[in-house]
Amino acid sequence: MSDVTINFTTELYKYFQKYSIREPEVLKNLREQTNTMSMGHMQVSPEQGQLMRLLIELMGAKKTLDIGVFTGYSSLSVALALPEDGKVIALDANTEWTKIAQKYWEEAGVSKKIDLILGKALLTLDDLIAKGESGTFDFSFIDADKVNYLNYYERSLQLLRPGGLVGIDNTLWYGRLADPEVNDTNTRKIREFNEFVLNDDRVTMSLVPIGDGLTLVRKK
């Protein structure tokens, strides 16, 4: 037992990955391609994708949101865990990145489970709400522009059923949040978001120190 979270050395992290990760080949290939890109650091870690797959299975989720697709690792992870009649509504505005995602969705045989909607995510979420989709989603994953995190969060809560789960990425923000000298816009917005969620009595929550920080929020 330990009363603090263990500090990962490079050697321990390698051990952790070796003995904890079961990464399907298609996800591994996608991750390796994305890592060659200049923005490859935006991709979720394999252990985070695996945790999301486990959560989807535990919940028996069927209908999910992916807000911020990038090259598709998170949406593919979720789709692989969904039943055959499951659905991911994937939102992004970048056609170049999402073309890579679509290639791997096809390769994995899950493209029929994923509906990609290109455009401004907030407008799409508002459209889903206007069409009566509130309370019908099981899970939402937020990994998009940090300035709108609170907006994505509020709309996700409205679209989720009671007992539904939101996963929010980057809530440790490369350690910058703990440095009072760092006050750029993204850092400030994530600090504000974390404080808001901590005090939100509509949900139960836990910030999990995996990847760059994954906050899990369950709608009461």
N, C-alpha and C positions, 0 to 999 in steps of 0.2 A: 504494500500500500504506500501511497505518497499523497501528501496534502497539497502538492503543487503539480501542475502539468509538466511532464518530463521535457527536458531540453534536447532537441534533436541535433546531434552531431552529424557530420556527413556520413560517417560509418554507420551510425544507428539508423539514419534515414534509408540508406541502402538496404540494411537488414529488414527494416519495416516494409519497404516496397517488395522485397524478395518473398517475404513470408505472409503478406497480406493481400496482394493484388492478383486477381484473376481477370486479366484484361483480354477481351476477345480480340482476335487478330485484326479485325476491321477497325476497331478503336485504336489499336496500337499503330496501325498504318496511318490513320488520320492524324493522330497526335504527332507522329514523326514528321509528316509532311508539314503540319502547321508550325512545328518547331523550327523549320527552315525559313519561315517568313519573318519579316522585320517586326511584325506585331505578334509574333508567336507567344510572347509572355502573357497574352490575354486569355489563353486557353486554360480551362480548369485542369487540375491535376488528376491523374488516373485514380488515385484513392478517393477523390471527391466524386468522380463519376461513379465509382463502385458503390459508395455510400448512397448516392441518389438511387441507383438501381435497387439496392436493398430496401430503401424506404418505400419506393413504388410498389415493390412486392409485398411488404408488410401491410401497406395501406389497402392493397387490392385496387389501386388507382386505375382508372380507365380514361379520364379526360384531363389533360394537362396543358399548361402554358409554358412556353419558353421565350422569355423576353430578353432578346439579345442573343442571336444565333451564333455569330462569328462564323467559324468553319464547321460548326455542327457537332462538337463533341458532347455537349450536355444534352442536346435533343436526341442524338443517336443513343446515348446511354439510357435515357428514359424510354425511348421507343423500344429498345431491346428488352426492357423489363415489362413492358405493357403486354396485356393479352392481345390476341389477334384482332379483337374489335376495339382496341384502345386507340386513342388519338392524341397527338401533340399539335397544338396550335402554335406555330413558330413565327416569331415576329422579328424582323430586322429591316434595315433600309439599304444595306450594302449588297449589290448584286454580285460583285466579284467574290466576296467571301462566301456568300450563300451558294454560289455555283459549286464550290468545293464541297460544301455540306451536302448538296443534292447528289453529287457523285457518290459519296460514301453511304448515304441513305439507300441509294439504289443498290450499291454493292452488298449492303447488309440485308437487303430484302425487306426493308421496313418503310420504304417511301410511301406506301399506301396508308401508313399510320400517321404521317406527318403532313400537315397543311401549312405551307409557307405563305405568309402574307407580308409582302414588301411595302414599306412605307413607314410613316411615323407611328411608333408603337402606341403612344398615348391615344392617338386618333382611332387606332384599331381597337384598343381596349374599350374606349368610350362607345364605339360602334357595337361591340359585343354586348355591352351593358344595355344599350338602347334596343337591341334585338331580343332582350329577355333572357340573356345567358347568366344573369346573376344567380349565384348559389348552385351552379351546375358543375364546377370544376373541382377536381380532387387535389391538384398540386400545381404550384406555379414556381418557376425558377427565374430569378431576376439577376441578370448580368449584363446590364446595358449602361448608358451614360449615367454617371453618378449624380449629376445635378437633379435628375428626375427620380431618384430612388424612392423618395417618399410618395411621389405621384404613382409610380408603378405599384408600390406597396398597397396604397389605399384602393386602387382599382383591383388588384389581386384579391384583397380581402373581400371586396364586394362580389367578385366572381366566384370565390370559393364557397363550397358547402360548409356548414358547421363541421368541425373536425378535420377540415382540409388543411394542407400544409403549404407554407411558402418557404422557399430556400433563397437566401440572398447572398450573393458572392461578394468577395473583396471587403468584408467587414472588419478585417484587420489591416488592410491597405498597406501592405509591405512594411508594417511597423511604424509608419509615419504618424499614425493617430496618437501615439504615446509621446511624440516629440513636440513640445510646445513651441518650438521654433519653426515648425512647418505649418503654414496657414494658407496654402493655395486653395482654390475654390473646391476642387474635388475632395481634398482632405477635410475641409470644413463641413462640406455637405454630408460626408459619411459620418463624421463625429455627431452632427445634428441628428442624422438618421438613427444611429445607434442609441443615442439618448432617448429619442422618441419611442423606439421599440421597447427599450428597457422599461419604460413607464406606461406602456399601452396595456390597459387592463382588459382589452377585448381578446387578448391572446395569451397563450403560454409560450415561452421562448427559451432558446439556448444558443449562445454563440459558440460554435465548435471550432477549436483551433486546428483546422485541417485545410490544406491548400493555403490560400490567402485569407482564410477566415470565412466560415459559412454559418450564417445565422439561420436557425430553423424556427419557424413561427407557426404554431397551431391555432387556428381560429376556434374560439370557444363556441 
